[in-house]
Amino acid sequence: MKKTLLALLFASAMQAALAAPATPVREVDRIVAVVNKNVITWQELQSRVDEAIKQLEAQKVAPPSRDVLEHQVLEQMITEEVQLQYAASGGLRIDDAAVDQAVANLAKQNKLSEAGLKAQLAKDGITLDRLRGDIRRELTLSRLRDSEVGSRVMVSDSEVDQVLKSAQSANHTEYHLASILVGVPERADAKQIDALSQKVHKALADLEAGQPFAKVSATYSDSPNALKGGDMGWRSATSLPVEFVQLLEQLKTGAHTDVIRTQQGFFIFQLQEKRAGGAPMLVEQYHTRHILIRTNEAVSEADAKARIEQVRDRIMRGAKFADMAKLYSEDGSNAKGGDLGWVNLGDLVPEFEKAMVALPIGQVSQPVRSPFGWHLILVESKRNQDVSSDHEKMAIKQQIRARKMEQAYTDWVRQLRDSAFVEEHLDDK
């Protein structure tokens, strides 16, 4: 009887269990990638995917499906991890003071106190420690890029002159571009290249079917800007290859190119906007002289100020400013009578500039304190000057350097990634 009762109870329990709805199995954590001796976990990946979705939605870009985004974000995390390990092995460290400053700058940009920043982060479900970690990572990657690539990329004056002399320099058009990049490894065989070609042509097919460019970029692109919709920002005609400019000139705003094969891989570009450049650039300039008495361990604040006041008194009694600068100024301009030449707003420290701008022409200032010491300032004349030519030269130099940097960095990262030991387990069941 007892055995029968137990059997009945067991059968009843089994029926109830079978009838009850199944509880979904929730994955707690697991390894989704091994990068050399470090791992990336499922939870870390999901956190970054959530960030990517928020970022895309903030740009009003519909994100691709979560599983597609997981693969895109994981590849980005692997590439970052390879670089971070390289930085650590080379002794590159970001100290707490640099992170503190970056956090303070972020709060200032958003017009928040530190407490206000914490409150805003809490609303977004982000802790201050998490933010600091993200900032430290970005600073590390930025400094690594500068140290490994920036120091090796040079732009000669002859390169700038060559652009200025070309017919292309007459084209002042600027283009707002976006891109999709399917990278091709340096030692890729024919089978790999064919698979990558199929991938980029699938992206092209999605574009032709009407999918938004930003979404397709987030789905397929290997570029670091993929999760920003592929946005490349504004590029001037002088910074781009002539053949590419000719291609852009044939595109309507919002249109995209066909697949373009380059050394880096397969590209598709979109022309988002287009604008005319080359307008005159007028800036206010001041022909300025100054006399500087420095403060240091031997010269106190009071002594330096007393000396500059004595110099000013002599000028007020008829001594020439230039002669006094040659005799007393502790600055490299003293040999030229304190002449700084024509200076633009923004060229000088704020304390000096504020006093300079307020001075009537030909009048000697009261003693002015700056981080360098005590100054007397004399503005001899003012003018509005067209600096568009100088600006164009500087802009071309910066653009050539940026293009070289971008290509060199992409190549360096690809080689670093190819040399690392990487195992992906995202699709493991």
Residue pairs with C-beta under 8 A, 6 or more apart in sequence:
27 42
29 41
29 42
29 43
30 41
30 42
30 425
31 39
31 40
31 41
31 42
31 425
32 40
32 41
32 42
32 45
32 74
32 424
32 425
32 426
33 39
33 40
33 74
33 77
33 78
33 422
33 423
33 424
33 425
33 426
34 40
34 421
34 422
34 423
34 425
35 78
35 81
35 82
35 85
35 420
35 421
35 422
36 82
36 85
36 420
36 421
36 422
38 81
38 85
40 74
40 77
40 78
40 81
44 77
45 70
45 73
45 74
45 77
45 426
48 73
48 76
48 77
49 66
49 69
49 70
49 73
52 63
52 69
52 72
52 73
52 218
52 227
53 63
53 66
53 69
54 124
55 227
55 228
56 62
56 63
56 214
56 218
56 227
56 229
57 63
59 214
59 228
59 229
61 212
61 214
61 215
61 218
61 229
62 212
62 215
63 69
63 215
63 218
64 72
64 215
64 218
64 219
68 219
69 218
69 219
70 426
71 426
72 218
72 219
72 221
72 226
72 227
73 227
74 424
74 426
75 222
76 224
76 226
76 227
78 417
78 422
78 424
79 413
79 417
80 137
80 141
82 413
82 416
82 417
82 420
82 422
83 140
83 141
83 144
83 413
83 416
84 137
84 140
84 141
85 420
86 144
86 416
87 140
87 141
87 143
87 144
92 140
92 143
92 144
92 147
94 136
94 139
94 140
94 143
98 139
99 132
99 135
99 136
99 139
102 135
102 139
103 114
103 117
103 128
103 131
103 132
103 135
104 114
106 117
106 131
106 135
107 113
107 114
107 116
107 117
110 117
110 120
112 120
117 128
118 128
121 127
121 128
121 131
145 405
145 409
148 409
148 412
149 405
149 408
149 409
149 412
150 405
152 408
153 401
153 404
153 405
153 408
155 397
155 400
155 401
155 404
159 400
160 393
160 396
160 397
160 400
163 169
163 238
163 396
163 400
164 392
164 393
164 396
166 242
168 237
168 238
168 242
168 245
169 238
169 392
169 396
171 237
171 238
171 245
172 236
172 237
172 276
172 277
172 278
173 236
173 237
173 245
173 249
173 274
173 275
173 276
173 277
174 234
174 235
174 236
174 237
174 274
174 275
174 276
174 277
175 234
175 235
175 236
175 237
175 240
175 248
175 271
175 273
175 274
176 232
176 233
176 234
176 235
176 271
176 272
176 273
176 274
176 275
177 232
177 233
177 235
177 269
177 270
177 271
177 272
178 213
178 214
178 217
178 229
178 230
178 231
178 232
178 269
178 270
178 272
179 217
179 221
179 223
179 225
179 230
179 232
179 267
179 268
179 269
179 270
180 200
180 203
180 213
180 216
180 217
180 220
180 221
180 223
180 226
180 230
180 267
180 268
180 269
181 221
181 222
181 223
181 226
181 264
181 265
181 266
181 267
182 196
182 199
182 200
182 203
182 220
182 221
182 222
182 265
182 266
183 196
183 222
183 223
183 264
183 265
183 410
183 414
184 192
184 193
184 196
184 264
184 265
184 266
185 192
185 414
185 418
186 411
186 414
186 415
186 418
187 418
188 196
196 265
196 266
197 259
197 266
199 220
200 220
200 259
200 265
200 266
200 268
201 259
202 220
203 216
203 219
203 220
203 221
203 268
204 258
204 259
204 268
206 216
206 219
206 220
207 213
207 216
207 256
207 268
213 229
213 230
213 256
213 270
214 229
214 230
214 231
215 229
217 223
217 225
217 226
217 229
217 230
218 226
218 227
218 229
218 230
220 226
221 230
222 265
223 230
225 231
225 232
230 270
231 272
234 275
235 399
236 277
236 395
236 396
236 399
237 245
238 392
238 395
238 396
238 399
239 396
239 399
239 400
239 402
239 403
240 248
247 257
248 269
248 271
248 274
251 257
251 271
252 271
253 271
253 272
253 273
253 274
254 270
254 271
254 272
255 270
255 271
256 268
256 269
256 270
256 271
257 267
257 268
257 269
257 270
258 268
259 266
259 267
259 268
260 266
260 267
260 268
260 269
261 267
263 407
264 407
264 410
264 411
264 414
278 388
278 392
279 388
280 386
280 388
281 386
281 387
281 388
281 391
282 384
282 385
282 386
282 387
283 344
283 345
283 384
283 385
283 387
284 344
284 345
284 382
284 383
284 384
285 342
285 343
285 344
285 382
285 383
285 384
285 385
286 342
286 343
286 356
286 357
286 379
286 381
286 382
287 341
287 342
287 379
287 380
287 381
287 382
287 383
288 339
288 340
288 341
288 343
288 356
288 377
288 378
288 379
288 380
289 321
289 322
289 325
289 333
289 337
289 338
289 339
289 340
289 377
289 378
289 380
290 325
290 329
290 331
290 333
290 338
290 340
290 352
290 375
290 376
290 377
290 378
291 308
291 311
291 321
291 324
291 325
291 328
291 329
291 331
291 338
291 375
291 376
292 329
292 330
292 331
292 372
292 373
292 374
292 375
293 299
293 304
293 305
293 307
293 308
293 311
293 328
293 329
293 330
293 373
293 374
294 304
294 330
294 372
294 373
295 301
295 304
295 373
295 374
299 307
304 373
304 374
305 367
305 369
305 374
307 328
307 374
308 367
308 374
308 375
308 376
309 367
311 324
311 328
311 376
312 364
312 366
312 367
312 376
314 324
315 321
315 324
315 364
315 376
316 364
321 337
321 338
321 364
321 376
321 378
322 337
322 338
322 339
323 337
325 333
325 334
325 337
325 338
326 334
326 335
326 337
326 338
328 334
329 338
330 373
331 338
331 372
333 339
333 340
338 378
342 383
342 385
343 356
344 387
345 353
345 357
346 353
347 353
348 356
349 370
349 371
349 372
351 368
351 369
351 370
351 371
352 368
352 370
352 375
352 377
355 365
355 368
355 375
355 377
356 365
356 377
356 379
359 365
359 377
359 378
359 379
360 379
361 379
361 380
361 381
361 382
362 378
362 379
362 380
363 378
363 379
364 376
364 377
364 378
365 375
365 376
365 377
365 378
367 374
367 375
367 376
368 374
368 375
368 376
368 377
369 375
